[in-house]
Amino acid sequence: SVSGVHSEEARISRAGYPLRERFYVMSMIASRAVVGVPLRARKTTAREPIATTPRAMFGGMFGGNKTTTADPKDKKADAPLTAANCKIATGEKERLTVTIDRPMGMVLEPLDEKGKGAIVTELVDGGNADRSGMIQACDILVAVSFAGGETQSLENRWYESILDELAGEPDCPNVTLTLERAVLEDDEDMLTITADAKRYWEEKRELKARGGPKVLRRTPGVEPKDIKVLPGPLGSGNFGTVFRGVFKGDQDVVLKNAKVDVMAAEELLECEMDINYHVHANAKGACARFMGCIELGAKDGGEIYNGTLTEGLWLMWANEGENTVEALMRRGTAPLAAAMACADATELGVAKKAMGELLASLARLHECGVVHRDVKPANLIAAEKDGGVLKLIDLGAAALCLPMPETLNYYPGDGPADPRYAKADELYLLPPGSPRPTADNAAKLWEAHKPDRFDSWSAGCTMLQLAVVGLRTDAGLERFLADYASVGYDVDAFRGEKMGEYGGFADFAALDANGGAGWDLCQRLMEAERDARVSCEAALSHAFFD
């Protein structure tokens, strides 16, 4: 926050402000947050820490704000979190390294009462630290470095010395900070910052256990007597089993329940239920039609073998078609074109129609904050009862990334992903070390880390298989992706260096057509860096669809 504001520093220094206060004022000036406000109005003292509300950035187990006690006598519940009352837990902490442009746009205070250390108490809205999506209030500075320089430790150093260190190398446009993410003492049991899905679902189970007696859930109009389970599972996933069924005697449905021997399977199914309700309300038609849920207690559960629902939660969808794009395309382009009602039964014709429908569905999901996270031909069906239009299925890995009112299945670090359809080093929606999403920061995290572009890469892999028959097997796709990575994720380099090695194994004519428009769209969907990838909505305007 110091670089680039030297004239302001001189003016503040002449005004007699202590260094700590100069740092705070310069942070705000650099982010244009005090335009027209006298500097004297911003003066504080070291014993009167700036009242901020970083608790909102920690609040909520899974995206909702943390509920505080309703007891008006409990002053701790609503007290602003400051450097004075931000107690650091003694448990495990995580360190991360972030490079941000200057001015940084963040407010620091001494970590302890002796004036040593530095802790972030506020991010200036729209500043470089805020836009990075990697720093949050209550992070502790432990090291700093500038381009080409040695890393300087900031641990156990006087606060004023830390500020001097941060003001170094004034001509360097950015600074690299090493931060330690602290856990608030009163939240240590639930708010350890991890990138681990196992921990996320353990926390969710603990939260549910605190919620009191279980209430059976049931969509109005859905009764056990109206549902018959057909023998034999239709399929099985990581945490659930899928069955065919009949609803009210004449409606073909698909039913899903949780596996009993998989950790957090019930919680994952509940999450899938909530996301399906959200999609049904906000992006109807993008996915197979969700018809609701029904939950049975121990006394009401039946047995699959005689066609009755067993104990537990069941989800139900309309059975709009059982032919997945994966199954169809492995039978050949002609059967796939027929199921899709595609008049042009060539690889190019099928790829254009299928990708247009897939990208449109994904754009609608992203518009309402949902990332599918498992886009692949096996999770696309040709909806026979809806003119053959392609629809997405299986939101079991999906995440709700914008709070409505809370985020779901969304956390820093690696999550569920099919490695065939995800970039090998990018199995996350939020990178490890980024803040936990809350209602307050979710929109900024979406802008900073673009979780929707995870689906863009998967859509690109799907397009390759639609357009190139030789890549429709797992081995074919894996070979291409390995070669694509070896040339730096550059399709032009692939075409020049690798494509000739495929010989008759794969015909890339559909991608070569129209001046290589297909190749260009694949490149844009599958750029190495997420920031560079095209969104699904923008991809619909690509020349490939002309």
C-alpha positions, 0 to 999 in steps of 0.5 A: 500500500506504500508504493506509488503514494510518496507525495501523500507520505511526505504530506502526512509525515509533515502533519505529524502522523505516526507511521502506523497511521500514515500506513493506514491513511496511505492505504485508503488514499491509494484505493481512492476511499477517502476522496474529499475527506480530510486526513485528520478525520482518519486519525486513530491511535494504536490503543484504539484499533480500527473497528472492522468486521472481518468476522463476516469473512469467517462467518458461516460453516458453509457460506452462510453468515455465522449466527450470533447469540440472541442474548442482548447481555452477551456483548461478545456476540456482536463485538466488532473483531479487531486486532485487540480482540482477535484471539489466535488459536494454537492449533494447526495453521496454514501458510500461503504465498501471494503476489499482488500489485501495489498499492496493496489496499489493506489495513494492518495493525500490530499483532500483539499488545507489545507492538510486534507482528502485523495482522490484516484487519481490513481489505480496501474494497476493490483494492489489489488485495481484495481483487486477488481473492487470496487474502482475508481479514485476520491473516498474519504477515510472516514474510515479504519479498520483491522481484529478484530479492531475498525473502525477509522474515517478518515474524517477531519483528516490531510493527514499525519495522514491518511497515518499513520493510513493506515500503521497500523497493519503491520501483517494484510494481508488486510484492510477494507476501507469505501469510499465515491463516489464523483460526479464531479461538472461539471458532477453532472447533469448526473453522480450521481453514483447510483445502480438504473435502473430507474435513468439509463434510465432517464439519457439515455432519457436525453442524447438522448434528447440532441442529436437533432432532431430524425432520423427514423431508418430503416434496408435497405430492410425493408419497411412498405409495406412489413410487415403485422401484424397478429391479436392478440398479441403473447405475452407481456413482461415488456416493449414490445408487441410481434406479429406474422407477415408476411414479403414480403408475405411468410416469417413468422416473429415475431414483437415487439414494445414498450408499450406506458405506461411503463417508458423507454420502448422506450429506452429499445427497442432501447437497445434491438435492438442494442444488437440484431445487435451485437449478429447477427454480433458476435454470429449468431445462438445463438439466433433467427435470427434478421432481423432488425428494422423499425421506423415509424413517426406519419404520416406513422403509421397505425393500428394493427387491419388492419394489418399495423405497428403503429407509433414507433420503431419495431423490427423483427425476423425470426419466427423459432418456437413458441414452447418454452421449457417451454410450451413443457416440461409442456406437457411432456418429449416426446413432448419436445424430439420430438420438439428437435429431441432428439433420447433419449426421457428420462429426462436424454437424453433431459437434456443432449442435451438441456443443451449442446445447451444452454451452447454453445449459452451462451458461444458464447454470453459471448465471445462477451460481452453479458449477457442474464440475462433472461435465462429460459425455456420460453426464449428457443425455439425449432427452427423447421426450423433448425432441432429442435436446441434450440435457445435463444430469448428475449434479452430485459434484456440483457446487453452488458458488454464489450464496442463495442464501448460502454456498454449497459444496464450495471450499478452497482446495481439491474437490470431486473431479473426473481427471479425464475431463479436468486439467491435471493440476486444477482439481479445485474451484477455489485454489488452496489458501483462498478464503472460505466463501461467505455471503460477503465475499462469494461474488468477489471470489467468483470474479477473482478465481472464475470457478465457472471456467472449470466447466469450460475445460471439461466442455472442451474435452467433450467437444474433442470427443464429439468431433474426433471419433478416435478420441472417444475412448478413454485411451484416445482422449488421454493420449491427446491431453498428454500431447496437448500438455507436452506442447504447452497447451497450444493447439497450433503447436499440437497441429504442427508437432503432434497431429501427424503422429496420429495417422489413421488413428484420429481424423481431425477434419471436423476441427480443421473445417472453416479455417480451423474454427473448431481448433480455435474454440477448443483452444479458448475453452482449454487455455492453460490458465483459467483466467484466459479461458472463455466463459460458456456464454461467450463461447456461444458467439464463436465462429465455430457455430456460424 
